[in-house]
Amino acid sequence: RDQPRSRGLGDVYKRQIHYLTNCPTLITGGGSGVKHGRHLVLENPKTPLCNLWLSLLQGAGMEMEAHGDSSGVLDELFVG
């Protein structure tokens, strides 16, 4: 017979941890000057995902130098 089990905050916290290693990301829409219809794999597997967000924000006209743990923009995203 199943018994109800209470869970501590530690159990909840462990389930909420997520990793961004090899994180497939789909970009849709026509804004920010992004060139679509391609599959990009970045050379450096340690590139922060925040570089993507920073690139999209700058492409949309936001004057930001950094976002989260970004280390730069992804120039290969844009038509050029």
GUBA-809755 format. One record per atom (N, C-alpha, C): atom name; residue number from 1; residue in three letters; x, y, z. Coordinates in Angstrom, 3 decimals. Example, Ala and Ser with C-alpha at 12.3 -4.5 7.8 and 13.67 -1.06 7.14 Angstrom:
% residues 2
{'N' 1 'ALA' {13.190 -5.690 7.800}}
{'CA' 1 'ALA' {12.300 -4.500 7.800}}
{'C' 1 'ALA' {13.200 -3.300 7.800}}
{'N' 2 'SER' {12.850 -2.250 7.080}}
{'CA' 2 'SER' {13.670 -1.060 7.140}}
{'C' 2 'SER' {12.900 0.030 7.870}}
//
This chain:
% residues 80
{'N' 1 'ARG' {0.836 -1.171 0.000}}
{'CA' 1 'ARG' {0.000 0.000 0.000}}
{'C' 1 'ARG' {0.889 1.245 0.000}}
{'N' 2 'ASP' {0.581 2.180 -0.896}}
{'CA' 2 'ASP' {1.366 3.410 -0.989}}
{'C' 2 'ASP' {1.095 4.322 0.195}}
{'N' 3 'GLN' {2.132 4.887 0.697}}
{'CA' 3 'GLN' {2.025 5.844 1.791}}
{'C' 3 'GLN' {2.342 7.241 1.260}}
{'N' 4 'PRO' {1.585 8.251 1.713}}
{'CA' 4 'PRO' {1.918 9.616 1.311}}
{'C' 4 'PRO' {3.312 9.973 1.802}}
{'N' 5 'ARG' {4.007 10.704 1.021}}
{'CA' 5 'ARG' {5.367 11.077 1.393}}
{'C' 5 'ARG' {5.494 12.593 1.289}}
{'N' 6 'SER' {6.000 13.200 2.321}}
{'CA' 6 'SER' {6.229 14.639 2.256}}
{'C' 6 'SER' {7.628 14.862 1.698}}
{'N' 7 'ARG' {7.757 15.918 0.982}}
{'CA' 7 'ARG' {9.052 16.253 0.389}}
{'C' 7 'ARG' {9.555 17.556 0.982}}
{'N' 8 'GLY' {10.809 17.580 1.263}}
{'CA' 8 'GLY' {11.417 18.800 1.777}}
{'C' 8 'GLY' {11.744 19.752 0.642}}
{'N' 9 'LEU' {12.097 20.955 0.994}}
{'CA' 9 'LEU' {12.451 21.960 0.000}}
{'C' 9 'LEU' {13.626 21.498 -0.853}}
{'N' 10 'GLY' {14.512 20.712 -0.285}}
{'CA' 10 'GLY' {15.664 20.215 -1.030}}
{'C' 10 'GLY' {15.245 19.391 -2.242}}
{'N' 11 'ASP' {14.216 18.554 -2.101}}
{'CA' 11 'ASP' {13.733 17.745 -3.221}}
{'C' 11 'ASP' {13.166 18.624 -4.329}}
{'N' 12 'VAL' {12.425 19.655 -3.962}}
{'CA' 12 'VAL' {11.843 20.559 -4.957}}
{'C' 12 'VAL' {12.959 21.291 -5.684}}
{'N' 13 'TYR' {13.928 21.763 -4.944}}
{'CA' 13 'TYR' {15.032 22.509 -5.541}}
{'C' 13 'TYR' {15.800 21.650 -6.547}}
{'N' 14 'LYS' {16.059 20.413 -6.202}}
{'CA' 14 'LYS' {16.812 19.525 -7.097}}
{'C' 14 'LYS' {16.092 19.332 -8.427}}
{'N' 15 'ARG' {14.776 19.260 -8.424}}
{'CA' 15 'ARG' {14.025 19.061 -9.655}}
{'C' 15 'ARG' {14.011 20.312 -10.515}}
{'N' 16 'GLN' {14.267 21.476 -9.936}}
{'CA' 16 'GLN' {14.210 22.720 -10.690}}
{'C' 16 'GLN' {15.539 23.085 -11.325}}
{'N' 17 'ILE' {16.606 22.401 -11.005}}
{'CA' 17 'ILE' {17.901 22.683 -11.606}}
{'C' 17 'ILE' {17.863 22.221 -13.062}}
{'N' 18 'HIS' {18.329 23.066 -13.947}}
{'CA' 18 'HIS' {18.423 22.669 -15.346}}
{'C' 18 'HIS' {19.760 23.135 -15.897}}
{'N' 19 'TYR' {20.215 22.452 -16.913}}
{'CA' 19 'TYR' {21.509 22.739 -17.492}}
{'C' 19 'TYR' {21.339 23.223 -18.917}}
{'N' 20 'LEU' {22.224 24.086 -19.364}}
{'CA' 20 'LEU' {22.152 24.631 -20.712}}
{'C' 20 'LEU' {23.289 24.107 -21.580}}
{'N' 21 'THR' {23.774 22.930 -21.284}}
{'CA' 21 'THR' {24.809 22.309 -22.089}}
{'C' 21 'THR' {24.163 21.701 -23.325}}
{'N' 22 'ASN' {24.671 22.055 -24.500}}
{'CA' 22 'ASN' {24.147 21.529 -25.764}}
{'C' 22 'ASN' {22.636 21.763 -25.846}}
{'N' 23 'CYS' {22.253 23.009 -25.686}}
{'CA' 23 'CYS' {20.842 23.385 -25.603}}
{'C' 23 'CYS' {20.318 23.796 -26.983}}
{'N' 24 'PRO' {19.548 22.942 -27.648}}
{'CA' 24 'PRO' {18.995 23.329 -28.948}}
{'C' 24 'PRO' {18.031 24.497 -28.772}}
{'N' 25 'THR' {18.137 25.496 -29.631}}
{'CA' 25 'THR' {17.305 26.687 -29.527}}
{'C' 25 'THR' {16.773 27.033 -30.904}}
{'N' 26 'LEU' {15.481 27.259 -30.987}}
{'CA' 26 'LEU' {14.821 27.594 -32.244}}
{'C' 26 'LEU' {14.455 29.070 -32.211}}
{'N' 27 'ILE' {14.865 29.799 -33.252}}
{'CA' 27 'ILE' {14.557 31.221 -33.346}}
{'C' 27 'ILE' {13.573 31.400 -34.487}}
{'N' 28 'THR' {12.459 32.063 -34.219}}
{'CA' 28 'THR' {11.466 32.318 -35.256}}
{'C' 28 'THR' {11.155 33.802 -35.304}}
{'N' 29 'GLY' {10.488 34.216 -36.340}}
{'CA' 29 'GLY' {10.122 35.620 -36.480}}
{'C' 29 'GLY' {11.089 36.340 -37.388}}
{'N' 30 'GLY' {10.758 37.528 -37.768}}
{'CA' 30 'GLY' {11.579 38.250 -38.733}}
{'C' 30 'GLY' {12.269 39.471 -38.174}}
{'N' 31 'GLY' {12.202 39.677 -36.868}}
{'CA' 31 'GLY' {12.806 40.867 -36.285}}
{'C' 31 'GLY' {14.273 40.708 -35.980}}
{'N' 32 'SER' {14.872 41.764 -35.553}}
{'CA' 32 'SER' {16.264 41.820 -35.074}}
{'C' 32 'SER' {17.299 41.604 -36.162}}
{'N' 33 'GLY' {16.890 41.466 -37.420}}
{'CA' 33 'GLY' {17.855 41.293 -38.502}}
{'C' 33 'GLY' {18.474 39.910 -38.585}}
{'N' 34 'VAL' {17.882 38.938 -37.936}}
{'CA' 34 'VAL' {18.410 37.573 -37.935}}
{'C' 34 'VAL' {18.154 36.919 -39.291}}
{'N' 35 'LYS' {19.181 36.264 -39.819}}
{'CA' 35 'LYS' {19.033 35.510 -41.064}}
{'C' 35 'LYS' {18.522 34.120 -40.706}}
{'N' 36 'HIS' {17.335 33.778 -41.209}}
{'CA' 36 'HIS' {16.698 32.503 -40.878}}
{'C' 36 'HIS' {16.990 31.438 -41.938}}
{'N' 37 'GLY' {16.482 30.241 -41.700}}
{'CA' 37 'GLY' {16.623 29.145 -42.649}}
{'C' 37 'GLY' {17.969 28.459 -42.586}}
{'N' 38 'ARG' {18.622 28.526 -41.443}}
{'CA' 38 'ARG' {19.945 27.905 -41.292}}
{'C' 38 'ARG' {20.008 27.109 -40.005}}
{'N' 39 'HIS' {20.964 26.217 -39.963}}
{'CA' 39 'HIS' {21.271 25.461 -38.750}}
{'C' 39 'HIS' {22.673 25.871 -38.336}}
{'N' 40 'LEU' {22.785 26.533 -37.203}}
{'CA' 40 'LEU' {24.091 26.991 -36.733}}
{'C' 40 'LEU' {24.548 26.150 -35.551}}
{'N' 41 'VAL' {25.799 25.760 -35.588}}
{'CA' 41 'VAL' {26.441 25.120 -34.444}}
{'C' 41 'VAL' {27.658 25.976 -34.136}}
{'N' 42 'LEU' {27.689 26.552 -32.961}}
{'CA' 42 'LEU' {28.788 27.441 -32.608}}
{'C' 42 'LEU' {30.055 26.653 -32.354}}
{'N' 43 'GLU' {31.177 27.236 -32.737}}
{'CA' 43 'GLU' {32.469 26.543 -32.594}}
{'C' 43 'GLU' {32.795 26.236 -31.139}}
{'N' 44 'ASN' {32.554 27.195 -30.266}}
{'CA' 44 'ASN' {32.885 27.015 -28.859}}
{'C' 44 'ASN' {31.664 26.479 -28.109}}
{'N' 45 'PRO' {31.721 25.239 -27.642}}
{'CA' 45 'PRO' {30.572 24.675 -26.929}}
{'C' 45 'PRO' {30.283 25.374 -25.595}}
{'N' 46 'LYS' {31.201 26.183 -25.120}}
{'CA' 46 'LYS' {31.017 26.905 -23.850}}
{'C' 46 'LYS' {30.427 28.302 -24.062}}
{'N' 47 'THR' {29.997 28.627 -25.285}}
{'CA' 47 'THR' {29.394 29.939 -25.544}}
{'C' 47 'THR' {28.142 30.100 -24.684}}
{'N' 48 'PRO' {28.070 31.163 -23.888}}
{'CA' 48 'PRO' {26.887 31.347 -23.037}}
{'C' 48 'PRO' {25.618 31.570 -23.865}}
{'N' 49 'LEU' {24.516 30.977 -23.450}}
{'CA' 49 'LEU' {23.237 31.189 -24.115}}
{'C' 49 'LEU' {22.835 32.661 -24.044}}
{'N' 50 'CYS' {23.294 33.355 -23.019}}
{'CA' 50 'CYS' {22.994 34.790 -22.900}}
{'C' 50 'CYS' {23.590 35.590 -24.058}}
{'N' 51 'ASN' {24.579 35.052 -24.764}}
{'CA' 51 'ASN' {25.083 35.732 -25.965}}
{'C' 51 'ASN' {23.984 35.821 -27.019}}
{'N' 52 'LEU' {23.162 34.789 -27.116}}
{'CA' 52 'LEU' {22.036 34.811 -28.055}}
{'C' 52 'LEU' {21.049 35.887 -27.653}}
{'N' 53 'TRP' {20.673 35.917 -26.380}}
{'CA' 53 'TRP' {19.702 36.907 -25.923}}
{'C' 53 'TRP' {20.231 38.323 -26.119}}
{'N' 54 'LEU' {21.507 38.537 -25.816}}
{'CA' 54 'LEU' {22.115 39.855 -26.013}}
{'C' 54 'LEU' {22.093 40.231 -27.491}}
{'N' 55 'SER' {22.402 39.292 -28.354}}
{'CA' 55 'SER' {22.399 39.549 -29.799}}
{'C' 55 'SER' {21.014 39.951 -30.278}}
{'N' 56 'LEU' {19.983 39.245 -29.825}}
{'CA' 56 'LEU' {18.614 39.557 -30.226}}
{'C' 56 'LEU' {18.170 40.912 -29.672}}
{'N' 57 'LEU' {18.542 41.208 -28.444}}
{'CA' 57 'LEU' {18.193 42.506 -27.857}}
{'C' 57 'LEU' {18.848 43.651 -28.626}}
{'N' 58 'GLN' {20.139 43.503 -28.948}}
{'CA' 58 'GLN' {20.826 44.539 -29.715}}
{'C' 58 'GLN' {20.249 44.645 -31.119}}
{'N' 59 'GLY' {19.923 43.519 -31.728}}
{'CA' 59 'GLY' {19.319 43.528 -33.054}}
{'C' 59 'GLY' {17.980 44.231 -33.074}}
{'N' 60 'ALA' {17.276 44.220 -31.942}}
{'CA' 60 'ALA' {15.982 44.887 -31.830}}
{'C' 60 'ALA' {16.124 46.359 -31.445}}
{'N' 61 'GLY' {17.374 46.813 -31.336}}
{'CA' 61 'GLY' {17.602 48.226 -31.073}}
{'C' 61 'GLY' {17.873 48.588 -29.629}}
{'N' 62 'MET' {17.951 47.603 -28.756}}
{'CA' 62 'MET' {18.250 47.881 -27.347}}
{'C' 62 'MET' {19.751 48.148 -27.206}}
{'N' 63 'GLU' {20.088 49.233 -26.550}}
{'CA' 63 'GLU' {21.498 49.579 -26.346}}
{'C' 63 'GLU' {21.991 48.934 -25.062}}
{'N' 64 'MET' {22.394 47.660 -25.171}}
{'CA' 64 'MET' {22.867 46.906 -24.016}}
{'C' 64 'MET' {24.265 46.386 -24.316}}
{'N' 65 'GLU' {25.120 46.420 -23.325}}
{'CA' 65 'GLU' {26.473 45.907 -23.484}}
{'C' 65 'GLU' {26.601 44.473 -22.986}}
{'N' 66 'ALA' {25.696 44.070 -22.114}}
{'CA' 66 'ALA' {25.767 42.723 -21.532}}
{'C' 66 'ALA' {24.374 42.281 -21.127}}
{'N' 67 'HIS' {24.225 40.967 -21.011}}
{'CA' 67 'HIS' {22.987 40.373 -20.514}}
{'C' 67 'HIS' {23.369 39.084 -19.794}}
{'N' 68 'GLY' {23.045 38.993 -18.518}}
{'CA' 68 'GLY' {23.399 37.790 -17.753}}
{'C' 68 'GLY' {24.888 37.522 -17.804}}
{'N' 69 'ASP' {25.261 36.309 -18.187}}
{'CA' 69 'ASP' {26.679 35.938 -18.255}}
{'C' 69 'ASP' {27.227 36.026 -19.682}}
{'N' 70 'SER' {26.648 36.905 -20.510}}
{'CA' 70 'SER' {27.090 37.014 -21.902}}
{'C' 70 'SER' {28.562 37.431 -21.978}}
{'N' 71 'SER' {29.198 36.998 -23.061}}
{'CA' 71 'SER' {30.593 37.376 -23.302}}
{'C' 71 'SER' {30.732 38.095 -24.642}}
{'N' 72 'GLY' {29.619 38.376 -25.301}}
{'CA' 72 'GLY' {29.643 39.072 -26.581}}
{'C' 72 'GLY' {28.404 38.725 -27.393}}
{'N' 73 'VAL' {28.350 39.246 -28.605}}
{'CA' 73 'VAL' {27.208 38.963 -29.491}}
{'C' 73 'VAL' {27.579 37.879 -30.486}}
{'N' 74 'LEU' {26.568 37.282 -31.103}}
{'CA' 74 'LEU' {26.761 36.222 -32.088}}
{'C' 74 'LEU' {26.582 36.838 -33.484}}
{'N' 75 'ASP' {27.654 37.347 -34.043}}
{'CA' 75 'ASP' {27.591 38.024 -35.336}}
{'C' 75 'ASP' {27.081 37.117 -36.445}}
{'N' 76 'GLU' {27.320 35.810 -36.333}}
{'CA' 76 'GLU' {26.909 34.868 -37.382}}
{'C' 76 'GLU' {25.392 34.726 -37.499}}
{'N' 77 'LEU' {24.637 35.275 -36.547}}
{'CA' 77 'LEU' {23.174 35.223 -36.616}}
{'C' 77 'LEU' {22.603 36.164 -37.664}}
{'N' 78 'PHE' {23.307 37.234 -37.953}}
{'CA' 78 'PHE' {22.719 38.327 -38.695}}
{'C' 78 'PHE' {23.050 38.293 -40.178}}
{'N' 79 'VAL' {22.139 38.870 -40.956}}
{'CA' 79 'VAL' {22.346 39.028 -42.391}}
{'C' 79 'VAL' {23.505 39.984 -42.563}}
{'N' 80 'GLY' {24.428 39.634 -43.376}}
{'CA' 80 'GLY' {25.551 40.554 -43.475}}
{'C' 80 'GLY' {26.377 40.277 -44.600}}
//
